[in-house]
Amino acid sequence: MKLKVHSLRIEHIRTYNNRDDDFEDNSKYILNCISENNLKYEVSLWTEYGDCPSGWCSASWGHCEVKRVDSFIGSTHKPIKDLSFEIETKEGDFEDTIYNAKNDIFYVDDDGDGCWYPNGDVGITEELFTETNRAMDKRPVWIFKGDSGLGKSYIAGIIANSDRAKTVYETDAHEELETIEADIIVVGNKYDHSLEKIESKIKGEHEIIYVDFSKSL
């Protein structure tokens, strides 16, 4: 299938490293693409790090997922010229995984041809894109706050179940706050957790965005 690149979205994410038994800052590249039949696709690329199967050394794996979508949810970069590429996914498929691919725009290497000592990764030619004013330097963390019964948990639940890999932390579920790796924090009113305390529990490089829930006057 041939895809034309509409735009690029770079997301700052947290991924789990089982060798260090901890989460770490990472990046995901999402190419918003249009097929020759005007169907929309997201091509997502990221690298994960962890333990090799033998436990002897660290390892890495490249990931590439192709997913058909109804609409694009945003971009951080625009191509500087017309860009297109061929990919081994059938037109109309709703989801597919690509293990190895290479072109002028990106590459993915699943394991570096090493099943016992994987050394895979992904890469994208960022020189082919120009940054827009929607790019963020750090991982955004949205904090939902406001009175009870206004839909904070409801909206967060919709996002968490939207297949966009966003996680939610509900403060009402924790009398004592734990380390927070989530993308969305719902501040309930069951416990008296201060915003300063909540902010101090967020791990990794991040930028906080407050979302206030309130009824109209």
C-alpha positions in Angstrom: 0.0 0.0 0.0 1.2 3.5 -0.9 0.8 6.2 1.7 1.2 10.0 1.4 2.4 11.7 4.6 0.0 14.4 5.8 1.8 15.4 9.0 3.9 14.1 11.9 3.1 14.0 15.6 5.9 13.4 18.1 4.6 12.4 21.5 6.7 12.3 24.7 5.7 9.1 26.5 6.8 6.9 29.4 7.7 3.2 28.7 8.6 0.4 31.1 12.1 -1.0 31.2 12.0 -4.4 32.9 15.8 -4.5 33.3 15.7 -1.3 35.5 12.3 -2.2 36.8 11.2 1.4 36.2 9.6 3.7 33.7 11.7 6.0 31.5 11.2 9.0 29.2 10.7 8.0 25.6 9.3 9.3 22.3 6.7 8.0 19.9 6.6 9.1 16.2 3.1 9.1 14.6 2.9 9.7 10.8 -0.5 10.8 9.8 -1.0 9.4 6.3 -3.5 9.2 3.5 -3.9 6.3 1.1 -4.5 6.4 -2.6 -8.2 5.7 -1.8 -8.3 8.7 0.6 -8.3 6.4 3.7 -6.6 7.8 6.8 -3.8 5.8 8.6 -1.5 6.4 11.6 1.9 4.8 11.4 3.3 4.7 14.9 7.0 4.1 15.6 8.8 3.8 19.0 11.6 1.9 20.7 11.3 -0.1 23.9 14.2 -1.0 26.2 14.6 -3.8 28.7 16.3 -7.1 29.5 17.5 -9.6 26.8 15.8 -13.1 27.1 18.9 -14.5 28.7 19.1 -11.7 31.3 22.7 -11.1 30.4 22.5 -7.6 29.0 20.2 -4.8 28.1 18.2 -5.0 24.9 16.0 -2.9 22.6 13.1 -3.5 20.2 11.7 -1.4 17.4 7.9 -1.2 17.0 5.8 -0.1 14.1 2.0 -0.2 14.2 -0.3 0.8 11.3 -3.8 1.7 12.2 -6.7 3.0 10.1 -8.4 6.0 11.7 -11.5 8.1 11.0 -9.6 11.4 11.6 -6.2 12.7 12.7 -6.0 14.0 16.3 -3.3 16.5 15.8 0.3 17.1 14.6 3.5 18.7 15.8 5.3 18.8 12.4 4.5 19.3 8.8 6.5 17.9 5.8 8.7 20.3 3.9 7.8 18.6 0.6 5.5 15.9 -0.7 6.4 12.6 1.0 5.2 9.1 0.3 6.2 5.5 0.9 5.2 1.9 0.3 4.3 -0.3 3.3 3.4 -4.0 3.5 -0.2 -3.5 4.7 -3.3 -4.2 2.6 -5.5 -1.3 1.7 -8.5 -1.3 4.1 -6.9 -3.2 6.9 -7.8 -1.7 10.2 -4.6 -2.6 12.1 -1.2 -4.2 11.3 2.3 -4.6 12.7 5.4 -4.0 10.7 8.6 -5.7 12.0 11.2 -4.5 9.5 11.0 -1.6 7.0 13.3 1.1 5.7 12.7 4.1 3.4 13.8 7.7 3.1 11.3 8.8 5.8 11.7 6.2 8.6 13.0 2.8 9.5 12.0 0.1 11.9 14.2 -2.8 13.0 12.4 -5.3 15.3 15.4 -6.9 17.1 18.5 -6.2 15.0 18.4 -9.9 13.9 19.3 -10.9 17.5 16.6 -13.0 19.2 18.8 -13.6 22.3 20.4 -10.2 22.3 17.9 -7.9 20.6 19.3 -4.6 19.3 16.3 -3.2 17.4 15.2 0.4 17.2 13.3 3.0 15.0 14.3 6.2 13.4 12.7 9.0 11.5 14.3 11.7 9.2 13.2 14.8 11.1 15.0 17.0 8.6 12.0 16.3 6.2 9.7 18.1 8.6 9.3 21.5 10.1 8.0 22.1 13.6 4.6 23.7 14.2 3.5 25.8 17.1 1.8 22.7 18.6 5.0 20.9 19.5 5.7 20.4 23.1 9.2 20.0 24.7 7.9 17.7 27.5 5.3 15.0 28.1 2.0 16.7 28.9 0.1 15.6 32.1 -3.5 16.8 32.3 -4.9 17.3 35.8 -8.7 17.3 36.0 -10.0 19.2 39.0 -13.3 20.6 40.2 -16.4 19.7 42.1 -17.7 16.1 42.3 -20.3 15.0 39.8 -19.2 17.1 36.9 -17.7 14.3 34.7 -14.0 14.3 35.5 -13.8 10.5 35.8 -16.3 10.0 33.0 -14.3 12.0 30.4 -11.0 10.5 31.7 -12.5 7.0 31.3 -13.5 7.7 27.7 -10.0 8.9 26.8 -8.4 5.9 28.6 -10.5 3.5 26.6 -10.2 5.3 23.3 -7.2 3.1 22.1 -4.9 6.2 22.4 -2.6 4.6 25.0 -3.4 7.3 27.7 -3.5 6.2 31.3 -5.5 7.7 34.2 -4.7 8.1 37.9 -7.6 8.6 40.3 -6.6 10.3 43.6 -9.9 9.1 45.2 -8.5 5.5 44.9 -5.5 6.3 47.0 -5.6 7.5 50.6 -1.8 7.8 50.3 -0.5 9.0 47.0 1.8 6.8 45.1 4.3 7.5 42.3 2.3 8.8 39.3 3.2 7.7 35.8 -0.3 8.5 34.3 -1.1 11.0 31.5 -4.3 12.2 33.2 -4.8 12.7 36.9 -8.4 13.0 38.2 -8.4 15.0 41.5 -11.3 13.7 43.5 -12.7 15.2 46.7 -12.6 12.1 48.9 -9.2 12.8 50.4 -7.5 16.1 51.0 -4.6 15.8 48.6 -3.1 19.2 47.8 -2.1 20.0 44.2 1.4 20.6 45.3 1.6 17.1 46.7 0.1 15.6 43.6 2.6 17.4 41.4 5.5 16.1 43.5 4.5 12.5 42.7 4.6 12.9 38.9 7.6 11.1 37.5 9.7 12.0 34.4 10.1 15.2 32.4 6.6 16.7 32.1 4.5 19.8 31.7 1.3 20.1 33.7 -1.9 21.3 32.1 -4.8 22.0 34.5 -8.4 21.4 33.3 -11.0 23.0 35.6 -14.5 21.4 35.7 -17.3 23.8 36.7 -20.9 24.5 36.1 -21.9 27.7 34.2 -23.1 30.5 36.3 
